[in-house]
Amino acid sequence: MWDFDHDAGASSPLRKDFEIHYTVPSACAEALRVGTADIGIIPAITYQTIPDLVVIPDVAIGAKGPVRSILLVSKQPLKKIKTVAADTSSRTSVALLKVIFKKWWRPSTEQPEFVPVDPDLKKMLKKCDAALMIGDPALKIDPKKYDTVVDLGEEWHKQTGLPFVFAFWAVRRAALKNHPLASDLPRIFQQSRDNGLQNVKALAREWAPRAGITEQRVTDYLTKDIDFALGQEELKGLYAFYKLAREVGVIKEVKRTAWLGG
């Protein structure tokens, strides 16, 4: 979001052309579904359930191994977990955990129940055997304090050898019709991503106090843990996830990705 939140050099700030609203990914997806937003960064799994969306190419939030911000924290061994408290702000992470349980951890035994709970780890573990932590709260967790902690990005990569795509930008087709910026959207969003990566130190100074973690932790997260590309390897991982999500019943069918400008 660098170019949207900062003066984009010689050109006018993008706030002139875009009205920005910040919320959690699941709410972004719902805004696209009901038509109250035109563009949103959505959980990858929700693309399969919302019609008439196109994806902005080569920009995503993913990981090629440990992601650090998507963690399963459990009081029990994996085979004994009966209930999982789920932060539902990212539906992709919930779907990924269901795939992991069904395909690799417990393919022939009863699956755990997922219980929606606000992202407070103590309350989650008081209510359930395990907790799915997402985002900033996960980055604050010390894995040494708990019996079982699994990084879902790392587990996916261990099982498949592929990157995992958690979210990407999608646009409502209806919003593109005769819009003067329609053909320029890929450049705008890709350039903003690139400029943000060139200003990671500034982002770390800005966000460390907000997130309650160190500047170095923010820098490492943005430069080592997160994969912001959506190239061929990432697409292999994305389609593998969709296929497995269908196999375990998370989605009914897999639709191919429609690309903006494609």
Beta strands, then each sheet from edge to edge (+ up, - down):
strand 1: 39-43
strand 2: 53-63
strand 3: 70-74
strand 4: 83-86
strand 5: 113-116
strand 6: 130-134
strand 7: 148-151
strand 8: 164-172
sheet 1: 1+ 8- 2+
sheet 2: 5+ 4+ 6+ 3- 7+
end
